[in-house]
Amino acid sequence: AGNLKHPLPPLTDVVLRAIQAARKTAENAINLKRVEDQVNNAVIAANKAA
């Protein structure tokens, strides 16, 4: 196995920060989805009660 002509660059602070930001964004999206579901359920319940 020869050396790669284009070795992968080491993980820099910039890359790590980007990964962390992406993770946080994904977590926020999951949390938002949960909130939306709760809101939808509340709306459905309110409509049934009305």
CHARMM internal coordinates of N, CA and C (Angstrom, degrees):
IC EDIT
DIST 1 N 1 CA 1.4677
DIST 1 CA 1 C 1.5117
ANGL 1 N 1 CA 1 C 109.39
DIST 1 C 2 N 1.3158
ANGL 1 CA 1 C 2 N 116.72
DIHE 1 N 1 CA 1 C 2 N 117.45
DIST 2 N 2 CA 1.4630
ANGL 1 C 2 N 2 CA 120.66
DIHE 1 CA 1 C 2 N 2 CA 179.24
DIST 2 CA 2 C 1.5136
ANGL 2 N 2 CA 2 C 111.24
DIHE 1 C 2 N 2 CA 2 C -82.64
DIST 2 C 3 N 1.3034
ANGL 2 CA 2 C 3 N 114.50
DIHE 2 N 2 CA 2 C 3 N 166.97
DIST 3 N 3 CA 1.4649
ANGL 2 C 3 N 3 CA 118.96
DIHE 2 CA 2 C 3 N 3 CA 177.71
DIST 3 CA 3 C 1.5224
ANGL 3 N 3 CA 3 C 110.03
DIHE 2 C 3 N 3 CA 3 C -68.52
DIST 3 C 4 N 1.3255
ANGL 3 CA 3 C 4 N 115.93
DIHE 3 N 3 CA 3 C 4 N 146.47
DIST 4 N 4 CA 1.4546
ANGL 3 C 4 N 4 CA 120.15
DIHE 3 CA 3 C 4 N 4 CA 176.06
DIST 4 CA 4 C 1.5220
ANGL 4 N 4 CA 4 C 109.03
DIHE 3 C 4 N 4 CA 4 C -66.93
DIST 4 C 5 N 1.3248
ANGL 4 CA 4 C 5 N 115.63
DIHE 4 N 4 CA 4 C 5 N 141.46
DIST 5 N 5 CA 1.4658
ANGL 4 C 5 N 5 CA 118.57
DIHE 4 CA 4 C 5 N 5 CA 178.56
DIST 5 CA 5 C 1.5250
ANGL 5 N 5 CA 5 C 110.26
DIHE 4 C 5 N 5 CA 5 C -70.23
DIST 5 C 6 N 1.3288
ANGL 5 CA 5 C 6 N 115.40
DIHE 5 N 5 CA 5 C 6 N -34.99
DIST 6 N 6 CA 1.4694
ANGL 5 C 6 N 6 CA 120.01
DIHE 5 CA 5 C 6 N 6 CA 178.96
DIST 6 CA 6 C 1.5237
ANGL 6 N 6 CA 6 C 108.16
DIHE 5 C 6 N 6 CA 6 C -119.77
DIST 6 C 7 N 1.3159
ANGL 6 CA 6 C 7 N 117.74
DIHE 6 N 6 CA 6 C 7 N 86.49
DIST 7 N 7 CA 1.4670
ANGL 6 C 7 N 7 CA 118.81
DIHE 6 CA 6 C 7 N 7 CA 179.77
DIST 7 CA 7 C 1.5221
ANGL 7 N 7 CA 7 C 110.74
DIHE 6 C 7 N 7 CA 7 C -63.33
DIST 7 C 8 N 1.3122
ANGL 7 CA 7 C 8 N 115.87
DIHE 7 N 7 CA 7 C 8 N 147.62
DIST 8 N 8 CA 1.4581
ANGL 7 C 8 N 8 CA 119.47
DIHE 7 CA 7 C 8 N 8 CA 178.89
DIST 8 CA 8 C 1.5193
ANGL 8 N 8 CA 8 C 109.33
DIHE 7 C 8 N 8 CA 8 C -67.54
DIST 8 C 9 N 1.3264
ANGL 8 CA 8 C 9 N 117.26
DIHE 8 N 8 CA 8 C 9 N 136.80
DIST 9 N 9 CA 1.4656
ANGL 8 C 9 N 9 CA 118.91
DIHE 8 CA 8 C 9 N 9 CA 178.20
DIST 9 CA 9 C 1.5231
ANGL 9 N 9 CA 9 C 109.83
DIHE 8 C 9 N 9 CA 9 C -68.59
DIST 9 C 10 N 1.3216
ANGL 9 CA 9 C 10 N 117.30
DIHE 9 N 9 CA 9 C 10 N 152.17
DIST 10 N 10 CA 1.4644
ANGL 9 C 10 N 10 CA 119.28
DIHE 9 CA 9 C 10 N 10 CA 177.41
DIST 10 CA 10 C 1.5209
ANGL 10 N 10 CA 10 C 109.89
DIHE 9 C 10 N 10 CA 10 C -65.32
DIST 10 C 11 N 1.3217
ANGL 10 CA 10 C 11 N 116.63
DIHE 10 N 10 CA 10 C 11 N 157.22
DIST 11 N 11 CA 1.4613
ANGL 10 C 11 N 11 CA 120.08
DIHE 10 CA 10 C 11 N 11 CA 177.58
DIST 11 CA 11 C 1.5223
ANGL 11 N 11 CA 11 C 108.62
DIHE 10 C 11 N 11 CA 11 C -68.30
DIST 11 C 12 N 1.3072
ANGL 11 CA 11 C 12 N 115.65
DIHE 11 N 11 CA 11 C 12 N 115.04
DIST 12 N 12 CA 1.4565
ANGL 11 C 12 N 12 CA 119.92
DIHE 11 CA 11 C 12 N 12 CA -179.37
DIST 12 CA 12 C 1.5178
ANGL 12 N 12 CA 12 C 109.94
DIHE 11 C 12 N 12 CA 12 C -93.29
DIST 12 C 13 N 1.3331
ANGL 12 CA 12 C 13 N 115.59
DIHE 12 N 12 CA 12 C 13 N 169.77
DIST 13 N 13 CA 1.4628
ANGL 12 C 13 N 13 CA 119.82
DIHE 12 CA 12 C 13 N 13 CA 177.21
DIST 13 CA 13 C 1.5221
ANGL 13 N 13 CA 13 C 110.45
DIHE 12 C 13 N 13 CA 13 C -56.54
DIST 13 C 14 N 1.3348
ANGL 13 CA 13 C 14 N 115.88
DIHE 13 N 13 CA 13 C 14 N -39.14
DIST 14 N 14 CA 1.4650
ANGL 13 C 14 N 14 CA 119.75
DIHE 13 CA 13 C 14 N 14 CA -178.43
DIST 14 CA 14 C 1.5222
ANGL 14 N 14 CA 14 C 110.27
DIHE 13 C 14 N 14 CA 14 C -60.85
DIST 14 C 15 N 1.3431
ANGL 14 CA 14 C 15 N 115.82
DIHE 14 N 14 CA 14 C 15 N -45.53
DIST 15 N 15 CA 1.4619
ANGL 14 C 15 N 15 CA 119.87
DIHE 14 CA 14 C 15 N 15 CA -179.13
DIST 15 CA 15 C 1.5235
ANGL 15 N 15 CA 15 C 110.29
DIHE 14 C 15 N 15 CA 15 C -64.36
DIST 15 C 16 N 1.3372
ANGL 15 CA 15 C 16 N 116.00
DIHE 15 N 15 CA 15 C 16 N -45.20
DIST 16 N 16 CA 1.4617
ANGL 15 C 16 N 16 CA 119.33
DIHE 15 CA 15 C 16 N 16 CA -179.37
DIST 16 CA 16 C 1.5263
ANGL 16 N 16 CA 16 C 110.95
DIHE 15 C 16 N 16 CA 16 C -62.23
DIST 16 C 17 N 1.3343
ANGL 16 CA 16 C 17 N 116.25
DIHE 16 N 16 CA 16 C 17 N -40.34
DIST 17 N 17 CA 1.4722
ANGL 16 C 17 N 17 CA 119.27
DIHE 16 CA 16 C 17 N 17 CA 178.60
DIST 17 CA 17 C 1.5177
ANGL 17 N 17 CA 17 C 110.23
DIHE 16 C 17 N 17 CA 17 C -64.01
DIST 17 C 18 N 1.3245
ANGL 17 CA 17 C 18 N 116.94
DIHE 17 N 17 CA 17 C 18 N -38.90
DIST 18 N 18 CA 1.4615
ANGL 17 C 18 N 18 CA 120.62
DIHE 17 CA 17 C 18 N 18 CA 179.54
DIST 18 CA 18 C 1.5240
ANGL 18 N 18 CA 18 C 110.26
DIHE 17 C 18 N 18 CA 18 C -64.23
DIST 18 C 19 N 1.3388
ANGL 18 CA 18 C 19 N 116.08
DIHE 18 N 18 CA 18 C 19 N -41.07
DIST 19 N 19 CA 1.4641
ANGL 18 C 19 N 19 CA 120.52
DIHE 18 CA 18 C 19 N 19 CA 179.01
DIST 19 CA 19 C 1.5241
ANGL 19 N 19 CA 19 C 109.96
DIHE 18 C 19 N 19 CA 19 C -63.27
DIST 19 C 20 N 1.3411
ANGL 19 CA 19 C 20 N 115.88
DIHE 19 N 19 CA 19 C 20 N -45.59
DIST 20 N 20 CA 1.4633
ANGL 19 C 20 N 20 CA 119.46
DIHE 19 CA 19 C 20 N 20 CA 179.92
DIST 20 CA 20 C 1.5243
ANGL 20 N 20 CA 20 C 110.68
DIHE 19 C 20 N 20 CA 20 C -61.89
DIST 20 C 21 N 1.3310
ANGL 20 CA 20 C 21 N 116.82
DIHE 20 N 20 CA 20 C 21 N -41.69
DIST 21 N 21 CA 1.4591
ANGL 20 C 21 N 21 CA 120.69
DIHE 20 CA 20 C 21 N 21 CA 179.72
DIST 21 CA 21 C 1.5263
ANGL 21 N 21 CA 21 C 110.20
DIHE 20 C 21 N 21 CA 21 C -63.27
DIST 21 C 22 N 1.3273
ANGL 21 CA 21 C 22 N 116.71
DIHE 21 N 21 CA 21 C 22 N -40.86
DIST 22 N 22 CA 1.4654
ANGL 21 C 22 N 22 CA 120.59
DIHE 21 CA 21 C 22 N 22 CA 179.51
DIST 22 CA 22 C 1.5226
ANGL 22 N 22 CA 22 C 110.53
DIHE 21 C 22 N 22 CA 22 C -64.56
DIST 22 C 23 N 1.3440
ANGL 22 CA 22 C 23 N 115.87
DIHE 22 N 22 CA 22 C 23 N -41.81
DIST 23 N 23 CA 1.4668
ANGL 22 C 23 N 23 CA 119.40
DIHE 22 CA 22 C 23 N 23 CA 178.00
DIST 23 CA 23 C 1.5223
ANGL 23 N 23 CA 23 C 110.53
DIHE 22 C 23 N 23 CA 23 C -60.93
DIST 23 C 24 N 1.3451
ANGL 23 CA 23 C 24 N 115.77
DIHE 23 N 23 CA 23 C 24 N -45.77
DIST 24 N 24 CA 1.4649
ANGL 23 C 24 N 24 CA 120.16
DIHE 23 CA 23 C 24 N 24 CA -178.49
DIST 24 CA 24 C 1.5186
ANGL 24 N 24 CA 24 C 109.92
DIHE 23 C 24 N 24 CA 24 C -62.35
DIST 24 C 25 N 1.3328
ANGL 24 CA 24 C 25 N 116.57
DIHE 24 N 24 CA 24 C 25 N -40.90
DIST 25 N 25 CA 1.4594
ANGL 24 C 25 N 25 CA 120.88
DIHE 24 CA 24 C 25 N 25 CA 179.18
DIST 25 CA 25 C 1.5251
ANGL 25 N 25 CA 25 C 110.32
DIHE 24 C 25 N 25 CA 25 C -61.97
DIST 25 C 26 N 1.3227
ANGL 25 CA 25 C 26 N 116.34
DIHE 25 N 25 CA 25 C 26 N -42.29
DIST 26 N 26 CA 1.4674
ANGL 25 C 26 N 26 CA 120.53
DIHE 25 CA 25 C 26 N 26 CA 179.74
DIST 26 CA 26 C 1.5235
ANGL 26 N 26 CA 26 C 110.16
DIHE 25 C 26 N 26 CA 26 C -64.17
DIST 26 C 27 N 1.3450
ANGL 26 CA 26 C 27 N 116.35
DIHE 26 N 26 CA 26 C 27 N -43.20
DIST 27 N 27 CA 1.4648
ANGL 26 C 27 N 27 CA 119.51
DIHE 26 CA 26 C 27 N 27 CA 179.10
DIST 27 CA 27 C 1.5206
ANGL 27 N 27 CA 27 C 110.20
DIHE 26 C 27 N 27 CA 27 C -61.99
DIST 27 C 28 N 1.3324
ANGL 27 CA 27 C 28 N 116.67
DIHE 27 N 27 CA 27 C 28 N -43.74
DIST 28 N 28 CA 1.4617
ANGL 27 C 28 N 28 CA 120.47
DIHE 27 CA 27 C 28 N 28 CA 179.91
DIST 28 CA 28 C 1.5235
ANGL 28 N 28 CA 28 C 110.32
DIHE 27 C 28 N 28 CA 28 C -62.13
DIST 28 C 29 N 1.3245
ANGL 28 CA 28 C 29 N 117.22
DIHE 28 N 28 CA 28 C 29 N -39.40
DIST 29 N 29 CA 1.4594
ANGL 28 C 29 N 29 CA 120.94
DIHE 28 CA 28 C 29 N 29 CA 179.91
DIST 29 CA 29 C 1.5248
ANGL 29 N 29 CA 29 C 110.08
DIHE 28 C 29 N 29 CA 29 C -63.39
DIST 29 C 30 N 1.3409
ANGL 29 CA 29 C 30 N 116.43
DIHE 29 N 29 CA 29 C 30 N -41.36
DIST 30 N 30 CA 1.4645
ANGL 29 C 30 N 30 CA 120.61
DIHE 29 CA 29 C 30 N 30 CA 179.10
DIST 30 CA 30 C 1.5244
ANGL 30 N 30 CA 30 C 109.64
DIHE 29 C 30 N 30 CA 30 C -63.93
DIST 30 C 31 N 1.3519
ANGL 30 CA 30 C 31 N 116.13
DIHE 30 N 30 CA 30 C 31 N -44.03
DIST 31 N 31 CA 1.4622
ANGL 30 C 31 N 31 CA 119.91
DIHE 30 CA 30 C 31 N 31 CA 179.56
DIST 31 CA 31 C 1.5198
ANGL 31 N 31 CA 31 C 110.82
DIHE 30 C 31 N 31 CA 31 C -63.75
DIST 31 C 32 N 1.3316
ANGL 31 CA 31 C 32 N 117.01
DIHE 31 N 31 CA 31 C 32 N -40.80
DIST 32 N 32 CA 1.4605
ANGL 31 C 32 N 32 CA 120.72
DIHE 31 CA 31 C 32 N 32 CA 178.74
DIST 32 CA 32 C 1.5209
ANGL 32 N 32 CA 32 C 110.26
DIHE 31 C 32 N 32 CA 32 C -60.89
DIST 32 C 33 N 1.3366
ANGL 32 CA 32 C 33 N 116.33
DIHE 32 N 32 CA 32 C 33 N -42.19
DIST 33 N 33 CA 1.4672
ANGL 32 C 33 N 33 CA 120.29
DIHE 32 CA 32 C 33 N 33 CA -179.98
DIST 33 CA 33 C 1.5241
ANGL 33 N 33 CA 33 C 110.19
DIHE 32 C 33 N 33 CA 33 C -59.41
DIST 33 C 34 N 1.3482
ANGL 33 CA 33 C 34 N 116.27
DIHE 33 N 33 CA 33 C 34 N -42.18
DIST 34 N 34 CA 1.4618
ANGL 33 C 34 N 34 CA 119.66
DIHE 33 CA 33 C 34 N 34 CA 178.79
DIST 34 CA 34 C 1.5170
ANGL 34 N 34 CA 34 C 110.68
DIHE 33 C 34 N 34 CA 34 C -61.64
DIST 34 C 35 N 1.3381
ANGL 34 CA 34 C 35 N 116.31
DIHE 34 N 34 CA 34 C 35 N -44.72
DIST 35 N 35 CA 1.4665
ANGL 34 C 35 N 35 CA 120.31
DIHE 34 CA 34 C 35 N 35 CA -179.36
DIST 35 CA 35 C 1.5208
ANGL 35 N 35 CA 35 C 109.89
DIHE 34 C 35 N 35 CA 35 C -62.45
DIST 35 C 36 N 1.3275
ANGL 35 CA 35 C 36 N 116.90
DIHE 35 N 35 CA 35 C 36 N -43.39
DIST 36 N 36 CA 1.4665
ANGL 35 C 36 N 36 CA 120.49
DIHE 35 CA 35 C 36 N 36 CA 179.43
DIST 36 CA 36 C 1.5245
ANGL 36 N 36 CA 36 C 110.62
DIHE 35 C 36 N 36 CA 36 C -59.41
DIST 36 C 37 N 1.3323
ANGL 36 CA 36 C 37 N 116.45
DIHE 36 N 36 CA 36 C 37 N -42.10
DIST 37 N 37 CA 1.4620
ANGL 36 C 37 N 37 CA 119.91
DIHE 36 CA 36 C 37 N 37 CA 179.12
DIST 37 CA 37 C 1.5205
ANGL 37 N 37 CA 37 C 110.27
DIHE 36 C 37 N 37 CA 37 C -61.35
DIST 37 C 38 N 1.3404
ANGL 37 CA 37 C 38 N 116.77
DIHE 37 N 37 CA 37 C 38 N -42.63
DIST 38 N 38 CA 1.4598
ANGL 37 C 38 N 38 CA 120.70
DIHE 37 CA 37 C 38 N 38 CA -179.71
DIST 38 CA 38 C 1.5230
ANGL 38 N 38 CA 38 C 110.39
DIHE 37 C 38 N 38 CA 38 C -64.33
DIST 38 C 39 N 1.3347
ANGL 38 CA 38 C 39 N 116.60
DIHE 38 N 38 CA 38 C 39 N -42.06
DIST 39 N 39 CA 1.4621
ANGL 38 C 39 N 39 CA 120.67
DIHE 38 CA 38 C 39 N 39 CA 178.83
DIST 39 CA 39 C 1.5238
ANGL 39 N 39 CA 39 C 109.69
DIHE 38 C 39 N 39 CA 39 C -62.96
DIST 39 C 40 N 1.3231
ANGL 39 CA 39 C 40 N 116.61
DIHE 39 N 39 CA 39 C 40 N -45.71
DIST 40 N 40 CA 1.4653
ANGL 39 C 40 N 40 CA 120.30
DIHE 39 CA 39 C 40 N 40 CA 179.50
DIST 40 CA 40 C 1.5219
ANGL 40 N 40 CA 40 C 110.70
DIHE 39 C 40 N 40 CA 40 C -58.98
DIST 40 C 41 N 1.3331
ANGL 40 CA 40 C 41 N 116.80
DIHE 40 N 40 CA 40 C 41 N -43.48
DIST 41 N 41 CA 1.4611
ANGL 40 C 41 N 41 CA 120.21
DIHE 40 CA 40 C 41 N 41 CA 179.61
DIST 41 CA 41 C 1.5200
ANGL 41 N 41 CA 41 C 110.43
DIHE 40 C 41 N 41 CA 41 C -63.46
DIST 41 C 42 N 1.3282
ANGL 41 CA 41 C 42 N 117.58
DIHE 41 N 41 CA 41 C 42 N -39.35
DIST 42 N 42 CA 1.4591
ANGL 41 C 42 N 42 CA 121.20
DIHE 41 CA 41 C 42 N 42 CA 179.10
DIST 42 CA 42 C 1.5271
ANGL 42 N 42 CA 42 C 110.21
DIHE 41 C 42 N 42 CA 42 C -64.88
DIST 42 C 43 N 1.3234
ANGL 42 CA 42 C 43 N 116.75
DIHE 42 N 42 CA 42 C 43 N -41.14
DIST 43 N 43 CA 1.4660
ANGL 42 C 43 N 43 CA 120.87
DIHE 42 CA 42 C 43 N 43 CA 179.22
DIST 43 CA 43 C 1.5201
ANGL 43 N 43 CA 43 C 109.87
DIHE 42 C 43 N 43 CA 43 C -63.94
DIST 43 C 44 N 1.3339
ANGL 43 CA 43 C 44 N 116.35
DIHE 43 N 43 CA 43 C 44 N -44.49
DIST 44 N 44 CA 1.4694
ANGL 43 C 44 N 44 CA 120.50
DIHE 43 CA 43 C 44 N 44 CA 179.40
DIST 44 CA 44 C 1.5256
ANGL 44 N 44 CA 44 C 109.89
DIHE 43 C 44 N 44 CA 44 C -60.69
DIST 44 C 45 N 1.3304
ANGL 44 CA 44 C 45 N 116.25
DIHE 44 N 44 CA 44 C 45 N -44.75
DIST 45 N 45 CA 1.4646
ANGL 44 C 45 N 45 CA 120.26
DIHE 44 CA 44 C 45 N 45 CA 179.95
DIST 45 CA 45 C 1.5244
ANGL 45 N 45 CA 45 C 110.26
DIHE 44 C 45 N 45 CA 45 C -62.93
DIST 45 C 46 N 1.3247
ANGL 45 CA 45 C 46 N 117.38
DIHE 45 N 45 CA 45 C 46 N -41.26
DIST 46 N 46 CA 1.4633
ANGL 45 C 46 N 46 CA 121.00
DIHE 45 CA 45 C 46 N 46 CA -179.91
DIST 46 CA 46 C 1.5224
ANGL 46 N 46 CA 46 C 110.26
DIHE 45 C 46 N 46 CA 46 C -64.94
DIST 46 C 47 N 1.3215
ANGL 46 CA 46 C 47 N 116.98
DIHE 46 N 46 CA 46 C 47 N -40.38
DIST 47 N 47 CA 1.4600
ANGL 46 C 47 N 47 CA 120.56
DIHE 46 CA 46 C 47 N 47 CA 179.53
DIST 47 CA 47 C 1.5249
ANGL 47 N 47 CA 47 C 110.74
DIHE 46 C 47 N 47 CA 47 C -64.67
DIST 47 C 48 N 1.3381
ANGL 47 CA 47 C 48 N 116.60
DIHE 47 N 47 CA 47 C 48 N -39.48
DIST 48 N 48 CA 1.4659
ANGL 47 C 48 N 48 CA 119.84
DIHE 47 CA 47 C 48 N 48 CA 179.08
DIST 48 CA 48 C 1.5221
ANGL 48 N 48 CA 48 C 109.95
DIHE 47 C 48 N 48 CA 48 C -66.10
DIST 48 C 49 N 1.3239
ANGL 48 CA 48 C 49 N 116.47
DIHE 48 N 48 CA 48 C 49 N -38.71
DIST 49 N 49 CA 1.4622
ANGL 48 C 49 N 49 CA 120.85
DIHE 48 CA 48 C 49 N 49 CA -178.17
DIST 49 CA 49 C 1.5266
ANGL 49 N 49 CA 49 C 110.83
DIHE 48 C 49 N 49 CA 49 C -71.76
DIST 49 C 50 N 1.3193
ANGL 49 CA 49 C 50 N 118.04
DIHE 49 N 49 CA 49 C 50 N -29.30
DIST 50 N 50 CA 1.4643
ANGL 49 C 50 N 50 CA 121.46
DIHE 49 CA 49 C 50 N 50 CA -176.04
DIST 50 CA 50 C 1.5257
ANGL 50 N 50 CA 50 C 110.93
DIHE 49 C 50 N 50 CA 50 C -71.83
END
COOR INIT
IC SEED 1 N 1 CA 1 C
IC BUILD
